[in-house]
């Protein structure tokens, strides 16, 4: 690596262009120097160029997933604080992320303030061997949140096509329509 981290620098990695651009603007408006990448290769190139203080990584991306990217960033820049951002919230994913070195775990939809709060809660531990925080510190989504996130991901995977999303989810189309009429948890 060519340089040390600059103060308040953040790397945002998400394959969803709309989310990446919106989140980048919101984080920059809060005083952070944001660099964004659409995938792992682009992110690693940015880390090698200049290690960020913080990183927000999408869990599910084409190619290298967020956990593998987290491990590689931690290898290149051990002091970078990393939060995993995902539409697939589960306790197993949260535990895996924290054990791999994530400071925290945030489920989508999330706003910039939630991401920053997750980074602050996951303040670095100055110890020779970092330990995973207790399970009580991990935000596990409620069943309603997990279901809503799963439905939203199925819709995204099917370009908003309700019929195909319902088939993917294994539920009738009308059931999916009723669930979508309810407000997000």
C-alpha positions as CSV (number, residue, x, y, z in Angstrom):
1,X,0.0,0.0,0.0
2,X,1.2,3.4,-0.8
3,X,-0.2,5.6,1.9
4,X,-1.8,5.5,5.3
5,X,-5.5,6.2,5.9
6,X,-6.7,9.8,5.7
7,X,-8.9,11.1,8.4
8,X,-12.6,10.3,7.9
9,X,-12.1,8.4,4.7
10,X,-14.8,5.8,3.9
11,X,-15.0,3.2,1.2
12,X,-18.5,2.2,0.1
13,X,-18.9,-1.0,-1.9
14,X,-22.3,-2.0,-3.3
15,X,-23.3,-3.4,-6.7
16,X,-26.6,-1.5,-6.5
17,X,-25.8,1.8,-8.3
18,X,-28.8,3.7,-7.0
19,X,-28.0,2.8,-3.3
20,X,-24.3,3.4,-3.8
21,X,-24.8,6.9,-5.2
22,X,-27.4,7.9,-2.7
23,X,-25.5,6.6,0.3
24,X,-22.2,8.2,-1.0
25,X,-23.9,11.6,-1.2
26,X,-25.5,11.2,2.2
27,X,-22.2,10.2,3.9
28,X,-20.3,12.9,2.1
29,X,-22.8,15.4,3.4
30,X,-21.9,14.3,6.9
31,X,-18.3,15.3,6.4
32,X,-16.7,12.0,5.2
33,X,-14.4,11.6,2.2
34,X,-16.3,8.9,0.3
35,X,-14.9,6.7,-2.4
36,X,-17.3,4.2,-3.9
37,X,-16.9,1.0,-5.8
38,X,-19.3,-1.3,-7.6
39,X,-17.5,-4.5,-6.8
40,X,-14.5,-6.2,-5.0
41,X,-11.9,-5.7,-7.7
42,X,-12.5,-1.9,-7.9
43,X,-12.7,-1.8,-4.0
44,X,-9.3,-3.6,-3.6
45,X,-7.7,-1.2,-6.1
46,X,-8.9,1.7,-4.1
47,X,-7.7,0.2,-0.8
48,X,-4.2,-0.5,-2.3
49,X,-4.1,3.2,-3.6
50,X,-5.1,4.6,-0.1
51,X,-6.4,2.6,2.8
52,X,-9.7,4.0,4.2
53,X,-10.4,4.6,7.8
54,X,-13.8,2.9,7.4
55,X,-15.6,0.7,4.8
56,X,-19.2,-0.2,4.2
57,X,-19.5,-3.5,2.2
58,X,-22.5,-5.1,0.7
59,X,-22.7,-8.8,1.7
60,X,-24.1,-10.2,-1.6
61,X,-22.3,-9.0,-4.8
62,X,-21.4,-10.7,-8.0
63,X,-18.0,-12.3,-7.8
64,X,-16.3,-11.9,-4.4
65,X,-18.9,-11.6,-1.6
66,X,-18.7,-9.0,1.2
67,X,-17.2,-11.4,3.8
68,X,-14.4,-12.4,1.5
69,X,-13.8,-8.8,0.6
70,X,-13.8,-7.9,4.3
71,X,-11.1,-10.4,4.9
72,X,-9.0,-9.1,2.1
73,X,-9.4,-5.5,3.1
74,X,-8.4,-6.4,6.7
75,X,-5.3,-8.2,5.4
76,X,-4.3,-5.1,3.4
77,X,-5.4,-2.5,6.0
78,X,-6.0,-4.1,9.5
79,X,-7.0,-0.7,11.0
80,X,-9.9,-0.1,8.6
81,X,-13.3,-0.4,10.5
82,X,-15.7,-2.3,8.4
83,X,-19.5,-2.6,8.5
84,X,-21.4,-5.2,6.5
85,X,-24.6,-3.9,4.8
86,X,-27.1,-6.5,3.6
87,X,-30.6,-7.2,2.4
88,X,-30.2,-10.7,3.7
89,X,-30.2,-10.2,7.4
90,X,-29.6,-13.3,9.5
91,X,-27.9,-14.0,12.8
92,X,-25.6,-16.5,11.1
93,X,-24.5,-13.9,8.6
94,X,-24.0,-11.3,11.4
95,X,-21.9,-13.7,13.5
96,X,-19.8,-14.7,10.4
97,X,-19.2,-11.0,9.5
98,X,-18.1,-10.1,13.1
99,X,-15.9,-13.1,13.4
100,X,-14.2,-12.2,10.1
101,X,-13.4,-8.7,11.5
102,X,-16.5,-6.5,10.9
103,X,-17.1,-3.8,13.4
104,X,-20.9,-4.2,12.9
105,X,-23.6,-5.4,10.6
106,X,-26.6,-3.4,9.2
107,X,-29.6,-4.7,7.4
108,X,-31.1,-2.8,4.4
109,X,-32.9,-0.6,4.0
110,X,-30.5,1.6,6.0
111,X,-29.7,5.3,5.9
112,X,-26.4,7.1,6.4
113,X,-27.1,7.8,10.1
114,X,-27.7,4.1,10.8
115,X,-24.4,3.2,9.0
116,X,-22.5,5.8,11.0
117,X,-24.0,4.7,14.2
118,X,-23.0,1.1,13.4
119,X,-19.4,2.2,12.8
120,X,-19.4,4.1,16.1
121,X,-20.8,1.2,18.0
122,X,-18.0,-1.0,16.5
123,X,-15.2,1.2,17.7
124,X,-11.8,-0.5,17.4
125,X,-10.6,-2.7,20.3
126,X,-7.0,-2.1,21.1
127,X,-5.9,-5.6,21.8
128,X,-3.5,-8.1,20.3
129,X,-6.2,-10.5,19.2
130,X,-9.6,-8.8,18.4
131,X,-12.6,-10.6,19.9
132,X,-16.1,-10.7,18.5
133,X,-18.5,-8.6,20.4
134,X,-21.1,-10.4,22.5
135,X,-24.1,-11.6,20.6
136,X,-26.2,-9.0,22.4
137,X,-24.4,-6.2,20.5
138,X,-25.3,-7.5,17.1
139,X,-28.6,-6.1,15.7
140,X,-30.5,-9.2,14.6
141,X,-33.5,-8.2,12.5
142,X,-37.0,-9.2,13.7
143,X,-38.8,-11.9,11.8
144,X,-40.9,-9.2,10.1
145,X,-37.8,-7.2,9.1
146,X,-36.1,-10.4,7.8
147,X,-39.2,-11.3,5.7
148,X,-39.5,-7.7,4.4
149,X,-35.8,-7.7,3.4
150,X,-36.1,-11.1,1.7
151,X,-39.2,-9.9,-0.3
152,X,-37.4,-6.7,-1.3
153,X,-34.4,-8.7,-2.5
154,X,-36.6,-11.1,-4.4
155,X,-38.2,-8.1,-6.1
156,X,-34.8,-6.6,-6.9
157,X,-33.6,-9.9,-8.3
158,X,-36.6,-10.0,-10.6
159,X,-36.5,-6.4,-11.7
160,X,-39.7,-5.6,-9.8
161,X,-41.7,-8.3,-11.5
162,X,-44.2,-9.4,-8.8
163,X,-45.2,-12.6,-10.5
164,X,-41.6,-13.9,-10.9
165,X,-40.7,-12.7,-7.3
166,X,-43.7,-14.6,-5.9
167,X,-42.6,-17.7,-7.8
168,X,-39.1,-17.3,-6.5
169,X,-40.5,-16.9,-2.9
170,X,-42.8,-19.9,-3.4
171,X,-45.9,-17.9,-2.4
172,X,-49.0,-16.9,-4.4
173,X,-48.9,-13.6,-6.2
174,X,-51.8,-12.2,-4.3
175,X,-50.1,-13.0,-1.0
176,X,-47.0,-11.1,-2.1
177,X,-49.2,-8.1,-3.2
178,X,-50.9,-8.1,0.3
179,X,-47.5,-8.2,2.0
180,X,-46.2,-5.3,-0.2
181,X,-49.2,-3.1,0.8
182,X,-48.1,-3.3,4.4
183,X,-45.6,-0.8,5.6
184,X,-42.0,-1.9,6.1
185,X,-41.3,-3.0,9.7
